[in-house]
Amino acid sequence: MLKPLAIGSLALENNLILAPMAGITNLPMRLLAREQGAALCFTEMVSVNGLVRDGQKSFDLVRSSAADRPLGVQLFGDDPETVAEGARLVAADADLIDINMGCPVKKVVGTGAGSALLQDPAKVRAIVRAVRRATSLPLTVKIRSGWNCGEPNFLEIARIAEEEGCDAITLHPRSRSQMFEGRADWTHIAHLKRAVAVPVIGSGDLFTAADVAAMLEETGCDGAMVARGALGNPWIFSQATDLLGGREATAPSLDERLRVALRHLELFIGAAGERVALREMRKHLSWYSHGVPGAAQFRKEINTIEGKGALLEALRRFFAPEAP
């Protein structure tokens, strides 16, 4: 089930993918996922309105490096020509363009973008057609099962995307109304795989390597896109690689957690500067501590710490209490 994956002209070494996550999948996070075996990583979703208006913050989200390839850039917007222009503007930095048609949060949906597009198949067609004309890069869409529970229209949306030139479809099988509650209905992924000829990538409720293997086995999908399961857990990719290769998937030791957490911190400082990195790394370090005795106290401590030296001391005290 671990196999190479072709999305249009893009040939991936395997079918394990890091999902786009707002406020999460910046350059440091992507580099760590790649080191653990992810074959494709996505930027945070990028506003096409911000790109077209020459908003530096939007372009900063696409910041990459030679080690951060192949790179998927995810765009969101509701106007076909503006989304197409956004694709043109990031084409030099991307190996693949993805259109977000699944984000359920009010801030995005209120603009008519994200999962709001699932209510307007005609607009979906116009957006995909415009972007396909604007770029020769591999093109994908990420969708949800539908807007409301009990009214799935993912097959209709996926068929439109395929007809208009998409090279793959990613499905998170929850409705917009579910947000992130309940269980993702993986049977929708299996139905989609049978309905379209382009590759289907499954997403939703992938928290362990066993979950990745189960999704690939149960749905027949071509690839697995890991989102929340990678938070503080980049090892999910190496563990999935081992499990799918017939080897035992071993949990990281405390020493390994410390090593990767420290590397994440240094990568973040290099990318954003120490002040921003120390603030933003608090959430990541809290995730790295998950399941370790004393994690609650550690999280409380790091949320009040100021300064790199004090943070490093707290990390070593928590993850390596017996080290000299």
Secondary structure by P-SEA (a helix, b strand, c coil): cbbbbbccccccccccccccccccccaaaaaaaaaacccccccccccaaaaaaccaaaaaaaccccccccbbbbbbbccaaaaaaaaaaacccccbbbbbcccccaaaaaacccccccccaaaaaaaaaaaaaacccbbbbbbcccccccccaaaaaaaaaaaacccccccccccccccccccccaaaaaaaaaccccbbbbbcccccaaaaaaaaaaccccbbbbccccccccaaaaaaaaaaaccccccccaaaaaaaaaaaaaaaaacccaaaaaaaaaaaaaaaaccccaaaaaaaaaaacccaaaaaaaaaaacccccc
